[in-house]
Amino acid sequence: GLLLGLPFKTWVIVGGLFIISALGPSIVALILKYKKVI
Amino acid sequence: MNKSLVYLIYFTFYTFVLLWVGKGGFKRTRDIRDFYVAGNSLGLRASIFTFVATWFSAASMQGLTGTLYAYGYSVILYSVVGWFLGAVFLVFMSVKLKDYDILTVPEYFRIRYDSRLLQVLGGLVIVISYILYVIIQIRGFGIVMSELLDINYTLSIFLVYLFVIYTTFGGLFSVARTDGLNFILLFMGTMIAASIILKNIGGLTLMNEKVALIATKPFIDFPYVIEKGGLLDPFCNGLQRPIMVFTICLAWGLGLAANPQYAIRISSAKDKKTAIKMICLSVLILAVIYVGIIIIGIGSRVLEPALKSVKSVDEVFPYIINNVIYSPLSGFILISIAAAAISSANSQLLILASGFSYDIYKNLFKQDISEEKLLNVNRLFIFLAGTISLILSINPPNSLLIYGSYVWAIFSATFLLPLYGGLYWKKATKEGALASFIGGLVIIILFFIINTFLDSWTIALHPVLPAVVAALILFYVISRITYQKKGD
């Protein structure tokens, strides 16, 4: 399951957490905006 | 043109531009509010520049690249992921903190909990923690300057006076202006270095395929043997236990969430909307930079699987740029590495000065001190604290990335609960905040002592976990008891 030479397990754990955490502040800000907190 | 001359031209040009840009900040600083929080007037662009440049320090530029070089992809889990998750907390902080008119985080403690003692304790923790943390920046700066100017490390760290202390003297306006320059440099330097490394290897897929075959020790006295494929494994083939990875991630993440250097950037943004946009956009920009850093760290291992003359992970990146893939742009990249250290050190020295001058000296001894005198006390303390950090940097810690997590853990143990608990829980009391602050500090010091006798990977637990749990229990229980008593 290599993609760009990286094993599937690394993509899911390292890549997945990297992308989710990088988007974390934006997602939280959008939720707060939707809930009219900000 | 020979290498030394090219480097000297880069160094001289950068020095003049940095000092000229920093000088502009002096003119705009009229009072202590300008000095600490740039008059709460920074727009979105300036806020992003100073946020990213302060965040992206020698721990990222040198500590992370070198640790990636040695341990592979597993490092991302307990560094970058933790930092980004900590930034989620900052969004919640922005929502409430902008309602307070504060110049420092310990001042928030005094206003929220009506406690001068908590402000003094906060100032004290800031002074000690940042003196220890600025060592990271001076260490990173010293390594790159000794490569750049071909002088020994001890001599090179004295250049800190020229760059860091001067730019800090102008206050946050001066720091923010130089952060703009340093942001552009560190972004371009990282991207150029990653591109050169990828070009030398032949692409991303080839880089990962080649690193999977490496099983040599990265340095002569490296204590572990990582088998083939280990550098691609999320937990380094079992070398890095999930519980330890999780607790280091926690130390960095919660430490970032409770860190005064980000609270001050939230406070210096012109309004709440700007502060929240600053955090979201900065983290996205940082994600792009960290992709470059990952390529530099992993790619360097492919280009040079073992470095015999390198003694610590923090020396890897400058060494590779200067010796393995030298090009006419190497001088620019080395300057960008120094820029990452300088842009974090001046922000940290500024907060350090406020911790002593405003939260301790003015608060305890001289409440009627004039603005001008207070500014001078700040500048004197910047010089003194910078000198202490400089002396301590002569015998630096081994790994900037792990050392940094220990310093950030102090903020997790002391600031986190009183700060967020005070913002989001009406029943939080002065007694609860004090118990949490002191209890967290005692527990973290206790575990630091235990860890000096035992290898932290052996006991598989970062001191931050027991300290934050103790601080949380104390904060909740004592606040409940004292809040009820006040109600009765």
Interface residues (C-beta under 8 A of the other chain):
Chain A: L2 L4 G5 L6 P7 K9 T10 I13 V14 L17 F18 I19 S21 A22 L23 G24 P25 S26 V28 A29 L32 V37 I38
Chain B: Y73 S74 I76 L77 V80 V81 F84 L85 A87 V88 L90 V91 F92 V95 L204 T205 L206 M207 N208 E209 A212 L232 D233 P234 K272 K273 I276 I279 C280 V283 L284 L286 A287 Y290
